[in-house]
Amino acid sequence: MPPTLKVLNFTLYRPLINLNFSGINFVRDLSFKLGLDLQGGTHLVYELDTSNVSAADKSTAVSSTRSNIERRVNLLGVSESIVQTSVVGEDYRLIVELPGVRDVKQAVDTIGQTAQLDFRETLVATPSAITDFIPTGLTGNDLKISTVQFGGGQSASGNPTVSLEFSPEGAKKFAAITRRNIGKPLAIFLDQDLVTAPNVETEITDGKAIITGNYTLDEAKRLTIQLNAGALPLPIKIIEQRTVGATLGSESVAKSLFAGIVGFVIIALFMVANYGLKGLLADIALTLYVLLSLSVFKLIPVTLTLAGIAGFILSVGMAVDANILIFERIKEELRWGRPKKAALELGFHRAWTSVRDSNISSLITAGILFWFGTGSVRGFALTLIVGIFVSLFTSVTITRTLLRSVYGRK
């Protein structure tokens, strides 16, 4: 079935959560995303052609090209990627590292597209060659966004479709083009190459349309990347491409996880030895903290580098700090002769300001690292930020609920 253009019934594509319930099968990938240092990926080096750019504008053009390629990498769905510039003599280069990407050719094709997008119509009833299409004046500058969605049009069976939304000016052009091309193909060209030529079924006046056809999910994603990609300010040429292995590998991960488990056990024993039953309840809350943090890492999802794992292990130690502050305040209240239930409530209440301020200071530091850092530094900061928020919930809310339950029964 050839692609067709229809009036858009807009539904954003969202990842599916998969379970097996009442005869309906949903599939959910439970594996974690790993960074380049732990799983390897693709390493690309591009040379930038700055010969036609003045010396004053060279830095801006290089920076803009780098930003554009970063956007394309994000459209590829790659997390914890590294896109950085380097200068070799008078030559400017871009180094791109993509964790988990094994198809080097696809990465090169997608990143390296110069992305001159335009829409063309035909003057013949059955076009048989690229030369049968003529420009309409509608270009990639008129396209606001393209996304993948499921359903709609003739893809009610669940096949993915590609939605288009034009700018106000582009919507006017698109309405005129579709009006005079009903029943005819409207071709989409990228760098003089035909991407797709869907048939126009009706006039589209709101600037929103969908392209339907027998697309696979990967084909639909690739088409949206091509449609959304803007032109690069500078021409680029690939000078090195290779697949790299994990620089640290499973042995480093195993050692890090072993260190985390040992640290967790020591903390748990310390809490029980110093605070007895209260320490045991804090250990239960700490276990829930670990499970909740891992769930959040999967949900976001967070790409785990070795630095990110270190941030998570560090946050485990920080998670118990709040309980220590609270329990010491409870001890003070008991020494002053307060009843146990009153000492419990006062301990949480009076320790809260210290807990809040210490975590805010840690959040500020982690936020600065995330904002100004790159690569694995941002991964470390992100896992630390997630850990701080989750630890506040478990150390205050869950621990207090457990203590209230125990002392309430007593």
N, C-alpha and C positions, 0 to 999 in steps of 0.2 A: 504493500500500500504506500503510495507516494506521500510525502509530508504535505500537510494542509495548514492553512492559516484560518483561525476562527476567532470570534469575539472572546475575549479572555474572561473566564470565571476564575478569579485569582485565588489560589491556595498555595501558600508557601510550603516547600518541601521540608520535611523534618525526618530525622533518622527514626527508624522503626525500632520499638522495643519488643523483643520476641520471647514469648512464653508459650506453653502448650496448655490451653484451657478451653474446656467445653468443645473439643474438636477443632479449635482454631489454633494454628501453629504460629508462634512468634519466635524469632531467633534473636538472641542478644549476645554479642561478643563480650566475654568477660575478661579478656586479656588486656593488660595495660600497654599503653604506648611508650616505647623506649626511645631515647635520644640516639644521636649518631655515635656517641662514645660507647653505647651498650649494644647496639644492633647493626651498626654500619649504615651505608646508604650510598648516595651519589655525590661526587665532588666535581664541580664544574668551574672552569676559569674562562672568563670572557675578556677580550680586549676591546676597549672603547675607542671609536674613531672620533677624535676631537679636532681633526684637521680643518673643519669648516666652522669652528666655534672660536670666537675671539677670546683672548686671554682673560679678559674681565668676566666673561660669562662661563668660562670652562668649569669652574667649581660648582656653579648652580646646575649646569647641565649634567654633570656627573652625579650630583646628589639626586636630581630628579629621576635619572635613569635607574639609580639604585632603588629609590622608593617605588618606582613602577614595577621593577622586577620583584621586589618584596611582595607587592600586591598580587602578582601572578603566582608567586610561591604559595601565598595564603589561599588563593583560589584552587590550587592543587590539593589543598587539605593537609599540607605538611606543617607539623608543629615543631617548635624549637629549631627551626631552620636558622642558618647563618648566611647573611648576605652582607659582605663587607668589601670596601674598596682598598686597593693598594696601588702604589706608584713605583714603577720600575724604570728608572731613568726619566724619560719624558713621556712614557706610556702609562696610561691609566688602565687598571684592570679591575674586574669584579670577580670575587670569589664566592661561589654559591655552594653550600653544603645542605643536602636534603636527607634527613634521617629516614630510613625505611624505604626509600625510593630505589628500586632495583632496575626499572626500565629507563636506562639512560637516554635512549632515543626519544621517548615520550617527553621526558623532562626538558631535553634540549629543544624539541619542536615547540613546546608550549611556552617556555621562557623566552626563546629567541624570536618569536613572531614579532614582526614590526607592526602588525595589527592595523593596517589601513583598511577599515571596514566600510563597505558601501552596499546599497540596495539597488538592484537593477531590474528593469522590466523588459519584456520582449514585444517586438512588433510583428512577430509571426505566430501563427496558430500553434504550431508544434516545434518549438526550438530544439535543435539537435546539436548545437555547438555553443561554446562560450561566446563566440562572436555574435550570436543571435541576440544577446542581451545588451541593453544600453543603459547608462547611468540615469538615475531618477533625481539626483540631488539630495537624496536621503542618505546620510552617512553615519558612522559611529559616533560622531559628535552629537547627533540627535537622539541617540539611545540612552535612556536613563539607567536601566538595569535589566539584566536577564537572569532568570533563576530556573532551577529544576523543580518540577512539581509532579504529582501523580494524579491521574484521572483527568477528566475534562475532555472536551472534544470527542474524538473517536477513540480515545484511549481509556475508556471506562473500564477496560479489563485490568487496568493497573499498570500499563506500560508508562514509563516516564515521558513527560512532555517538557518543552522548553517555553517559558513565558517571556514575553517582551513588553517593556513599558518605555514609552518615549517621552521626551520632554514636551512642554506645551507647544513649542514651535515644530518639533518633530511630529507631534500628533496631527497637526494641520497638514503637513506634507504627506503623512501616512494615510490620512483619510482620502486625500485627492488621488493618491496612487492606487489604493485598493478600490476606489470607486470606478476607475477606468480599467481595472485589471481583474474584474470578477470572472472566475472561471479560468484564469490564466496563471502561470507560475510567476512568482516574485522571487528573484534570485538574490542570495546573500553572498557577497564576495569578500574574501579576506586576502589582502595582498595579491589581487588579481586571480586568486584561486577560488573556484566555486565551492562554498561550504555546504549549502543546501538550497533547494528551489521549491518551496512549498506552494501549493495552489491556493489562491485566494477564493474563499467561499462566499464572502459578503463584505460590504463596505464596513470599515472599522473607524468609528469616529471618536472614540475615547482614548486612542493612543495605547490601548492594551490588547495584546493578542497572544495566542499560543501556537506553537509549531508542534503538530502531532505527527506521529509516524512510528515505525517499528524500531524505536531506539532502545538500546540497552542503557542501564544506568550510567556506565562509564562513558558511552557515546554522548549521552545527554549532558553529563558534567563537562566533558571536553568542549562541547559546542558552546555552553554558557561561558566557559573560560575564554574561548576565542571571541565571543561577542562582547564580553565585558572588558577585555584587555584594551588599554589605550595604546597609542603610538609611543614608541620610545623616543626620548629627546635626542639620543645619540645612536648611531648604528653600532651594533655589537658583532663580534666574531668569536666563535668558540675556538680556543687554542689548547684546551686540555679538558678531557672528560674521562672519568674512571669511576668504577664502583669500589668503594672502600669497605674494609672489614671493621668490626668493632675494635676500637682502640683499647678498650678496657676488658670487655667481654664478661662472660658468665662468672668467672672466678672472682672478679672484683665485686660483682653484685652479691655473690654468695657470702663473701667476707663481710661486706657491709651489712647484709641482713643478719648475719650471725652476731656481729657487734651490736646491732639494734636489739636483738633478742636477749643477749646477755645484759645489756643495759636495762632493758625492761624488767627482767627478773630481779636484778639487784635493787632497782627502785621499789618493786613490789615488796621485797623482803624488808627493805628499810622502813617502808611505811607501816608494815605490820609490826615490826619490832619496836617502833617508836610510838605508835598510836593505837595498837591493838585492833579492836573491832572497827574503829573509825578508819584505820589504815586499810583494813580489808575491804571496806566499802569503797574507799578511794581507789583501790586497785581494780575493783569491778568497773568503776567509772572510767578508769584509765584504759581498760580493755575495750570498753564501748567507744572511747575516744579513737583508738587505733582503727577499729572497724568503720566508724563514721568517716574518718579522714580518708581511708582507702576508698570508700564509696564515693566521696566527693571528688577524689582524684580521677576516678573512672567516669563520673558523671560529666565533668567539665568539658572534655577530658584533659588531664595534665600529662604532658610528655615527660617521663621520668628519665633524667640523666643521673649520673653518680652524684653530682652536686645537689640535685633535687632530693635524692634519697637521703643525703646528709642533712638537708634542711628538715626533712620529716623526722629523722631520728633525733635531731636537736629539739624539735618541737615536743617530742615525747617527754624529755626532761623538763621542758618549760611547763608542760601540762600539769605536772604534779606540784609546781611551785605555789599555785593558788591554793591548793588544798593544805599545804604546809602553813601558809599564812593564816588560813581560816582556823585550822586546828590549834595553832598556837594562841589565837585570840580566844578560842573556846576554853583552853586550859587556864588562861588568865581569868576569865569570867568565873570558872569553877573555883579557883583559888580565892576569889573575892566572895565566895559563898552563894553564888547564884544557883538556883535549881537547874538540873540538867537541860530541860527543855528551853528554859529562858537563856541559859548559857549558849545553847546551840543557835538560837535565833540571833542573839546579840553578837556572837562570834562571826556569823556570816555578814551581818549588817555592818559591823565596824571594820571588818577586813576588806569589804568591797572596794572602798576608795583606793586602797593600796594595790589590790588586784587589778582594778581598772587602769590606774595610772601606769603600772609596770607593763601591762599589755599594750597600752596605747603607745608608749615609747618604743616597744619592739615593733609595732605595726608601722610607725613612722620610719624607722630604720629599714625595715623590709620593703616598704613602699618606695623609698629612695633607690634602693638597689634594683627594684623591678622597673622603675621609671627610666633610670639612666643606664642600667646594665644591659647586656646583650647575651644571647646564647644561654650557657649553663648558669650564669649569674642570675638571670631572670628566673630560671627554673628553680634555683635555690630559694629565691625570694618568694616565688609563688607558693611552693609547698609550705614555707614558713608562715605565710599569711593565712593560708587555709588552716594550718595547724593551730594558730593562735585563736582564730574565731571558733573552731570546733572545741578547743580546750576550755574556752570561757564557758561554753554551753555545758560541757560535761562536768567540769570541776565545780561549778556553782549550782546549776540547775539539777543535774542528775545526782551529784553527791548529796546535796541538801535533801532531795526527795528520798534517797535511801536512808539517810540519818533520821529524817522525820518518821519514816515508817518503823524503824527499829525502836527509837525512843518513844514513839507514840504507843506502841504495844506495851512497852515497859511501864 
